[in-house]
């Protein structure tokens, strides 16, 4: 294979670095991205017009230099690739994908010969009774509001969950002048202490985490570990959150709550493309399989990079994007720098080791999901409760898609992106099985909601 269109899905760190690498070798890929501007979620750029302006140091903190470098490299190479922003890829078939342009509300098909999927990740959520009240956001949503729209989600905000993003977003809110009522971490302090030696082998990552923690404590922000959330209280809008700790029960008044337990990979397009999936016990997620250079296991000429193939962070995403592009070039018969490939593989191994340490320090609280009360809303799209999902076990629901057919869990607008991880834990506990035994919600096109009017006709793109 020596030619043919190369398509990159996603313009975050992985997709951007892949595109720049291909351009350096004289190829001109097409980049399709849902965002209005390049950068992804981690390096999200503010709108090009409008009154909202903030310095890069305020937007990206310690990562400002990296974000600016990636933005600058992309902008300087715009003629070297075709960038199509505000474009959703909603189905992938062998050699062809289906897309939708938000700007003119039109769908299209696009042929491809090589495909790099850099689809990124979304928040991983554990439902809390009352989480459908006004004022409750995901951590990622709270961060987008601050970085892209220049506003806070409330006047007095509690941050609940676990993982590095919890402390980062709380720090960003406090630094921007918002009132952070508390940071409630479900991970026990003992888990962080146990992971310290491994985290110390990633000194930059470890130092940033200590900085966020120390900065918040210096501003007298309450930081509580080993939290078990009980209920989000209020009439229509959140007014407080109640929780348990080993020391007893407590509650904190607030008008906004940001919650999240790390990130989950966006694997839907990889699954539709035919990539083989496997359960990753470290992340407690199903992930597409790939070789060390990013080649997908299963279909030919598909490459995987970034958090969409396993959560590892922006630096790892850039390295994986470059490595996937080099693998693509090598498969097309282009001579590539083998020393550079070896260096990128070593870097990625280091990032994976750091990720394992983070998962040890901030474990996903699967026991909280399994212990949710029956009246808790699990699937907010279809208003399915935990009890309704558990009831499907009595009518022979032995895996997640069978349970979905009985009670509509995961059948709404998000197609299980939000409720999926918790639904799997609830069903597995009800069946007395390991979570991997109940499977996952199977991907179905369209992967995200589409307006009805353009579905009658598709425009082929040459």
VEXDREN-2710 file (C-alpha; in Angstrom, 1 decimal):
% VEXDREN-2710
k/r/px/py/pz
1/UNK/0.0/0.0/0.0
2/UNK/1.6/3.3/-1.1
3/UNK/-1.3/5.8/-1.3
4/UNK/-4.9/6.6/-0.6
5/UNK/-6.6/9.0/1.8
6/UNK/-5.5/9.1/5.4
7/UNK/-8.2/10.2/7.9
8/UNK/-7.5/11.1/11.5
9/UNK/-10.4/11.3/13.9
10/UNK/-9.7/13.7/16.7
11/UNK/-7.6/16.8/17.0
12/UNK/-6.4/16.5/20.6
13/UNK/-2.7/15.9/21.4
14/UNK/-2.7/12.4/19.8
15/UNK/-4.4/13.4/16.6
16/UNK/-2.5/16.6/16.2
17/UNK/0.9/15.0/16.7
18/UNK/-0.1/12.2/14.3
19/UNK/-1.1/14.8/11.7
20/UNK/2.2/16.8/12.1
21/UNK/4.2/13.6/11.8
22/UNK/2.5/12.6/8.6
23/UNK/2.9/16.1/7.2
24/UNK/6.6/16.0/8.0
25/UNK/6.9/13.1/5.6
26/UNK/5.0/14.8/2.9
27/UNK/1.5/13.3/3.4
28/UNK/-1.7/15.4/3.7
29/UNK/-4.2/13.7/6.1
30/UNK/-7.8/14.8/6.7
31/UNK/-8.5/15.6/10.3
32/UNK/-12.1/15.3/11.5
33/UNK/-12.9/16.7/14.9
34/UNK/-16.0/17.6/16.9
35/UNK/-14.5/20.6/18.5
36/UNK/-14.6/24.1/16.9
37/UNK/-10.8/24.4/17.3
38/UNK/-7.9/22.1/17.6
39/UNK/-6.6/21.1/21.0
40/UNK/-9.0/18.5/22.4
41/UNK/-10.3/18.7/25.9
42/UNK/-7.0/19.0/27.7
43/UNK/-5.7/21.8/25.5
44/UNK/-9.1/23.3/24.7
45/UNK/-8.7/26.7/23.0
46/UNK/-11.1/29.6/23.8
47/UNK/-13.4/30.9/21.1
48/UNK/-11.6/33.0/18.5
49/UNK/-14.0/35.8/18.9
50/UNK/-15.7/37.3/21.9
51/UNK/-14.7/39.2/25.0
52/UNK/-13.5/36.2/27.0
53/UNK/-9.7/36.2/27.0
54/UNK/-7.4/34.5/29.5
55/UNK/-3.6/33.9/29.4
56/UNK/-2.3/30.4/28.6
57/UNK/-0.9/30.2/32.1
58/UNK/-4.4/30.6/33.5
59/UNK/-6.0/28.2/31.1
60/UNK/-3.5/25.4/31.2
61/UNK/-1.4/25.9/34.3
62/UNK/1.8/23.8/34.4
63/UNK/1.0/22.5/30.9
64/UNK/0.8/26.0/29.3
65/UNK/4.1/25.7/27.4
66/UNK/3.1/22.3/26.0
67/UNK/-0.3/23.5/25.0
68/UNK/1.1/26.6/23.3
69/UNK/3.7/24.5/21.5
70/UNK/1.1/22.1/20.1
71/UNK/-1.2/25.0/19.1
72/UNK/1.7/26.8/17.5
73/UNK/2.9/23.8/15.6
74/UNK/-0.6/23.1/14.3
75/UNK/-1.3/26.6/13.2
76/UNK/2.0/26.8/11.4
77/UNK/1.2/23.7/9.4
78/UNK/-2.4/24.4/8.5
79/UNK/-1.7/24.0/4.7
80/UNK/-0.1/20.6/5.3
81/UNK/-3.4/18.9/6.2
82/UNK/-7.1/19.3/5.8
83/UNK/-8.8/20.2/9.1
84/UNK/-12.5/19.9/9.4
85/UNK/-13.7/21.1/12.8
86/UNK/-17.3/20.8/14.2
87/UNK/-17.5/17.4/12.4
88/UNK/-18.9/14.3/14.0
89/UNK/-17.9/10.8/12.8
90/UNK/-20.9/8.6/13.6
91/UNK/-20.2/5.4/11.8
92/UNK/-17.2/3.6/10.4
93/UNK/-17.3/0.8/7.8
94/UNK/-14.4/-0.9/5.9
95/UNK/-12.9/1.9/3.8
96/UNK/-15.7/4.4/4.5
97/UNK/-16.9/6.5/7.3
98/UNK/-20.0/8.5/7.9
99/UNK/-19.9/12.1/9.2
100/UNK/-22.1/15.0/10.1
101/UNK/-21.1/18.7/9.8
102/UNK/-22.6/20.7/12.6
103/UNK/-22.1/24.0/10.9
104/UNK/-24.4/23.4/7.9
105/UNK/-26.3/20.4/9.4
106/UNK/-25.3/18.1/6.6
107/UNK/-24.1/14.5/6.7
108/UNK/-21.5/13.0/4.3
109/UNK/-19.5/9.9/3.6
110/UNK/-15.8/9.8/3.2
111/UNK/-13.6/7.0/1.8
112/UNK/-10.4/6.2/3.6
113/UNK/-7.5/3.8/3.1
114/UNK/-5.7/4.4/6.4
115/UNK/-7.4/5.6/9.6
116/UNK/-6.0/6.9/12.9
117/UNK/-8.5/6.9/15.7
118/UNK/-7.6/9.5/18.4
119/UNK/-11.1/9.7/20.0
120/UNK/-10.1/10.8/23.5
121/UNK/-12.1/10.1/26.7
122/UNK/-15.0/11.3/28.8
123/UNK/-15.8/11.4/32.5
124/UNK/-16.2/8.2/34.4
125/UNK/-19.2/8.6/36.7
126/UNK/-20.6/6.8/39.7
127/UNK/-24.2/7.9/40.2
128/UNK/-25.1/9.4/43.6
129/UNK/-28.7/9.6/44.8
130/UNK/-29.9/13.0/43.7
131/UNK/-27.3/13.5/41.0
132/UNK/-30.0/14.5/38.5
133/UNK/-30.6/17.8/40.4
134/UNK/-29.8/21.1/38.8
135/UNK/-26.3/22.2/39.8
136/UNK/-24.6/18.8/39.4
137/UNK/-22.0/18.6/36.7
138/UNK/-19.2/16.2/35.7
139/UNK/-15.7/17.3/36.5
140/UNK/-15.0/17.6/32.8
141/UNK/-18.1/19.7/32.3
142/UNK/-17.1/22.0/35.2
143/UNK/-13.6/22.4/33.6
144/UNK/-15.0/23.2/30.2
145/UNK/-17.3/25.9/31.6
146/UNK/-14.3/27.5/33.3
147/UNK/-11.8/27.1/30.4
148/UNK/-14.0/27.7/27.4
149/UNK/-16.8/29.8/28.6
150/UNK/-15.1/31.7/31.5
151/UNK/-17.7/30.9/34.1
152/UNK/-18.1/28.8/37.2
153/UNK/-20.8/26.2/37.6
154/UNK/-21.9/27.8/41.0
155/UNK/-21.0/30.2/43.7
156/UNK/-20.0/27.6/46.2
157/UNK/-18.8/24.3/44.7
158/UNK/-18.0/20.9/46.1
159/UNK/-15.8/18.6/44.2
160/UNK/-16.5/14.8/44.6
161/UNK/-14.8/11.8/43.2
162/UNK/-11.2/10.6/42.9
163/UNK/-8.2/10.9/40.7
164/UNK/-5.8/13.7/39.6
165/UNK/-8.5/15.5/37.7
166/UNK/-10.5/16.0/41.0
167/UNK/-7.7/18.1/42.5
168/UNK/-6.7/19.8/39.3
169/UNK/-10.2/21.2/38.6
170/UNK/-10.7/22.2/42.3
171/UNK/-7.4/24.1/42.1
172/UNK/-8.4/25.8/38.8
173/UNK/-11.7/26.9/40.3
174/UNK/-10.0/28.2/43.5
175/UNK/-7.2/30.0/41.6
176/UNK/-9.8/31.6/39.3
177/UNK/-11.6/33.1/42.4
178/UNK/-14.4/30.6/42.9
179/UNK/-15.3/29.3/46.3
180/UNK/-14.4/25.7/46.8
181/UNK/-16.5/24.4/49.7
182/UNK/-14.6/21.0/49.9
183/UNK/-12.8/18.3/48.0
184/UNK/-14.4/14.9/48.8
185/UNK/-12.1/12.1/47.7
186/UNK/-13.5/8.5/47.8
187/UNK/-10.0/7.0/47.8
188/UNK/-8.6/6.2/51.2
189/UNK/-5.4/8.0/52.2
190/UNK/-3.8/4.6/52.7
191/UNK/-4.1/3.9/49.0
192/UNK/-2.2/7.1/48.2
193/UNK/0.5/6.2/50.8
194/UNK/0.8/2.7/49.3
195/UNK/1.3/4.2/45.8
196/UNK/3.8/6.9/46.8
197/UNK/7.0/4.9/45.9
198/UNK/5.7/4.2/42.4
199/UNK/4.5/7.7/41.9
200/UNK/7.8/9.1/43.0
201/UNK/9.3/7.4/40.0
202/UNK/7.3/9.9/37.9
203/UNK/8.7/13.0/39.7
204/UNK/7.1/15.7/37.5
205/UNK/3.6/14.1/37.9
206/UNK/4.1/13.5/41.6
207/UNK/5.3/17.1/42.2
208/UNK/2.3/18.6/40.4
209/UNK/-0.1/16.5/42.5
210/UNK/1.6/17.6/45.7
211/UNK/1.5/21.2/44.6
212/UNK/-2.3/21.1/44.0
213/UNK/-2.9/19.5/47.3
214/UNK/-0.6/21.9/49.2
215/UNK/-2.0/24.9/47.4
216/UNK/-5.6/24.0/48.3
217/UNK/-4.7/23.2/51.9
218/UNK/-2.9/26.6/52.2
219/UNK/-6.2/28.3/51.2
220/UNK/-8.0/26.3/53.9
221/UNK/-10.0/24.2/51.5
222/UNK/-11.5/21.2/53.2
223/UNK/-10.0/18.0/51.8
224/UNK/-11.6/14.8/53.1
225/UNK/-10.4/11.3/52.2
226/UNK/-12.2/7.9/52.3
227/UNK/-15.6/9.5/51.6
228/UNK/-18.7/7.5/50.9
229/UNK/-21.3/9.8/49.3
230/UNK/-24.9/9.2/50.6
231/UNK/-27.2/11.8/49.0
232/UNK/-27.3/15.0/47.1
233/UNK/-29.9/17.1/48.8
234/UNK/-32.2/19.9/47.7
235/UNK/-35.6/20.4/46.1
236/UNK/-35.0/20.9/42.4
237/UNK/-31.5/22.3/42.9
238/UNK/-28.6/21.0/45.0
239/UNK/-28.4/22.6/48.4
240/UNK/-26.0/20.2/50.2
241/UNK/-24.3/16.8/50.0
242/UNK/-24.3/14.2/52.7
243/UNK/-21.6/11.7/53.1
244/UNK/-20.0/9.2/55.5
245/UNK/-16.3/8.9/56.5
246/UNK/-14.6/6.5/59.0
247/UNK/-15.1/9.3/61.6
248/UNK/-18.8/9.6/61.1
249/UNK/-21.5/11.3/58.9
250/UNK/-21.3/14.9/57.7
251/UNK/-22.8/17.2/55.1
252/UNK/-21.7/20.4/53.3
253/UNK/-23.8/23.1/51.9
254/UNK/-23.3/24.1/48.3
255/UNK/-25.1/25.2/45.2
256/UNK/-23.0/23.2/42.7
257/UNK/-21.3/19.9/42.6
258/UNK/-18.7/18.5/40.2
259/UNK/-18.2/14.8/40.3
260/UNK/-16.0/12.3/38.5
261/UNK/-13.8/9.3/39.0
262/UNK/-11.2/9.7/36.3
263/UNK/-11.8/9.1/32.6
264/UNK/-13.1/6.4/30.4
265/UNK/-11.9/5.8/26.9
266/UNK/-14.2/6.6/24.0
267/UNK/-14.1/3.2/22.2
268/UNK/-17.4/3.2/20.2
269/UNK/-15.8/4.1/16.9
270/UNK/-13.0/1.6/17.3
271/UNK/-15.6/-1.1/18.0
272/UNK/-17.7/-0.1/15.0
273/UNK/-14.5/-0.2/12.9
274/UNK/-14.0/-3.9/13.9
275/UNK/-11.2/-3.5/16.4
276/UNK/-10.9/-6.3/18.8
277/UNK/-11.7/-5.3/22.4
278/UNK/-10.3/-6.8/25.7
279/UNK/-11.1/-6.1/29.3
280/UNK/-8.4/-4.1/31.1
281/UNK/-8.5/-5.0/34.9
282/UNK/-6.3/-2.0/35.8
283/UNK/-8.8/0.6/34.4
284/UNK/-11.9/-1.8/34.8
285/UNK/-12.8/-0.9/31.2
286/UNK/-13.0/-2.6/27.8
287/UNK/-10.3/-1.2/25.5
288/UNK/-9.4/-1.8/21.9
289/UNK/-6.3/-4.0/21.5
290/UNK/-3.3/-2.7/19.6
291/UNK/0.3/-3.6/19.1
292/UNK/3.2/-1.6/20.7
293/UNK/3.2/0.9/17.8
294/UNK/-0.6/1.5/17.8
295/UNK/-1.8/-0.9/15.0
296/UNK/-5.3/-2.1/15.8
297/UNK/-5.8/-5.8/16.4
298/UNK/-8.3/-7.0/13.8
299/UNK/-8.8/-4.7/10.9
300/UNK/-5.9/-3.6/8.7
301/UNK/-4.8/0.0/8.2
302/UNK/-6.4/1.2/11.4
303/UNK/-4.3/2.8/14.1
304/UNK/-5.1/3.8/17.7
305/UNK/-3.6/6.6/19.7
306/UNK/-4.3/8.6/22.8
307/UNK/-6.8/8.2/25.6
308/UNK/-9.3/6.6/23.3
309/UNK/-7.2/3.4/23.5
310/UNK/-6.3/3.6/27.2
311/UNK/-6.1/6.5/29.7
312/UNK/-2.5/7.8/30.0
313/UNK/-2.6/11.6/29.7
314/UNK/-1.7/14.3/27.2
315/UNK/2.1/13.6/27.1
316/UNK/1.5/9.9/26.4
317/UNK/-1.2/10.8/23.8
318/UNK/1.3/12.9/21.8
319/UNK/3.9/10.1/21.9
320/UNK/1.3/7.6/20.8
321/UNK/0.1/9.8/18.0
322/UNK/3.5/10.2/16.6
323/UNK/4.2/6.4/17.0
324/UNK/1.0/5.5/15.3
325/UNK/1.8/7.8/12.4
326/UNK/5.3/6.3/12.0
327/UNK/3.7/2.8/12.0
328/UNK/1.3/3.9/9.2
329/UNK/4.2/5.3/7.2
330/UNK/6.2/2.1/7.7
331/UNK/3.3/0.0/6.5
332/UNK/3.1/2.2/3.4
333/UNK/6.8/1.4/2.6
334/UNK/8.3/4.7/3.9
335/UNK/11.6/4.5/5.7
336/UNK/11.1/5.9/9.2
337/UNK/13.5/6.6/12.0
338/UNK/13.7/3.4/14.0
339/UNK/15.6/5.0/16.8
340/UNK/12.8/7.5/17.2
341/UNK/10.3/4.7/17.3
342/UNK/12.2/2.9/20.0
343/UNK/12.4/6.1/22.1
344/UNK/8.7/6.7/21.8
345/UNK/8.0/3.1/22.9
346/UNK/10.2/3.6/26.0
347/UNK/8.4/6.8/26.8
348/UNK/5.0/5.1/26.5
349/UNK/6.2/2.3/28.8
350/UNK/7.1/5.0/31.4
351/UNK/3.7/6.7/31.1
352/UNK/1.9/3.3/31.5
353/UNK/3.9/2.6/34.7
354/UNK/2.9/6.0/36.1
355/UNK/-0.8/5.3/35.1
356/UNK/-0.7/2.1/37.0
357/UNK/0.5/4.0/40.1
358/UNK/-2.3/6.5/39.7
359/UNK/-4.9/3.8/39.5
360/UNK/-3.4/2.3/42.7
361/UNK/-3.6/5.7/44.5
362/UNK/-7.1/6.5/43.2
363/UNK/-9.0/3.2/42.6
364/UNK/-12.3/3.3/40.9
365/UNK/-14.9/2.8/43.7
366/UNK/-16.8/-0.1/42.2
367/UNK/-18.1/-1.1/45.6
368/UNK/-20.0/2.2/45.8
369/UNK/-21.7/1.5/42.5
370/UNK/-22.6/-2.0/43.4
371/UNK/-24.1/-0.8/46.7
372/UNK/-26.3/2.0/45.3
373/UNK/-29.8/1.9/46.7
374/UNK/-32.6/0.6/44.5
375/UNK/-34.3/4.0/44.2
376/UNK/-31.2/5.7/42.9
377/UNK/-31.4/6.8/39.3
378/UNK/-28.8/4.9/37.3
379/UNK/-29.5/5.9/33.7
380/UNK/-30.6/9.5/33.7
381/UNK/-31.4/9.5/29.9
382/UNK/-34.2/6.9/30.4
383/UNK/-34.8/7.4/34.1
384/UNK/-33.9/3.8/34.9
385/UNK/-33.3/3.1/38.6
386/UNK/-30.8/0.7/40.1
387/UNK/-33.6/-1.5/41.4
388/UNK/-35.0/-1.8/37.8
389/UNK/-31.7/-3.0/36.6
390/UNK/-31.3/-5.5/39.5
391/UNK/-34.8/-6.8/38.7
392/UNK/-33.7/-7.9/35.3
393/UNK/-31.6/-10.7/36.9
394/UNK/-34.8/-12.4/37.9
395/UNK/-35.9/-12.6/34.3
396/UNK/-32.6/-14.1/33.1
397/UNK/-30.5/-11.0/32.3
398/UNK/-27.0/-12.5/32.4
399/UNK/-25.2/-9.7/30.6
400/UNK/-25.5/-6.0/30.1
401/UNK/-27.1/-5.9/26.7
402/UNK/-29.7/-8.4/27.7
403/UNK/-30.5/-6.2/30.8
404/UNK/-30.7/-3.2/28.4
405/UNK/-33.4/-5.0/26.4
406/UNK/-35.5/-5.6/29.5
407/UNK/-35.2/-2.2/31.3
408/UNK/-33.8/0.3/28.7
409/UNK/-30.7/1.1/30.7
410/UNK/-28.1/2.7/28.4
411/UNK/-30.6/3.2/25.6
412/UNK/-30.8/7.0/25.8
413/UNK/-28.9/9.9/24.2
414/UNK/-25.5/9.0/25.7
415/UNK/-25.8/5.3/24.8
416/UNK/-24.4/4.3/28.1
417/UNK/-21.4/6.5/28.1
418/UNK/-22.4/7.9/31.5
419/UNK/-24.2/5.0/33.2
420/UNK/-22.3/2.2/31.6
421/UNK/-19.5/1.7/34.1
422/UNK/-21.8/1.8/37.1
423/UNK/-24.4/-0.4/35.4
424/UNK/-21.9/-3.1/34.8
425/UNK/-20.8/-3.0/38.4
426/UNK/-24.4/-3.1/39.6
427/UNK/-25.3/-6.1/37.4
428/UNK/-22.1/-8.0/38.1
429/UNK/-22.7/-7.6/41.9
430/UNK/-26.4/-8.8/41.5
431/UNK/-25.2/-11.8/39.6
432/UNK/-22.3/-12.5/41.8
433/UNK/-19.9/-12.4/38.8
434/UNK/-16.7/-10.4/38.0
435/UNK/-17.5/-7.2/36.1
436/UNK/-15.9/-8.4/32.9
437/UNK/-18.3/-11.3/32.8
438/UNK/-21.3/-9.1/32.2
439/UNK/-19.8/-7.4/29.1
440/UNK/-20.3/-3.9/27.9
441/UNK/-22.9/-1.9/26.0
442/UNK/-22.3/-2.7/22.4
443/UNK/-21.6/0.3/20.1
444/UNK/-24.3/1.2/17.6
445/UNK/-24.4/3.9/14.9
446/UNK/-25.0/6.7/15.2
447/UNK/-22.6/6.9/18.1
448/UNK/-24.1/10.3/19.1
449/UNK/-27.6/11.8/18.4
450/UNK/-28.2/13.2/15.0
451/UNK/-31.0/15.5/13.7
452/UNK/-33.6/13.6/11.7
453/UNK/-33.8/15.9/8.7
454/UNK/-30.4/15.0/7.1
455/UNK/-30.8/11.3/7.3
456/UNK/-32.6/10.9/4.0
457/UNK/-29.6/11.8/1.9
458/UNK/-25.9/11.7/2.3
459/UNK/-23.4/13.7/0.3
460/UNK/-20.3/11.7/-0.8
461/UNK/-17.1/13.6/-0.4
462/UNK/-14.5/12.9/-3.1
END
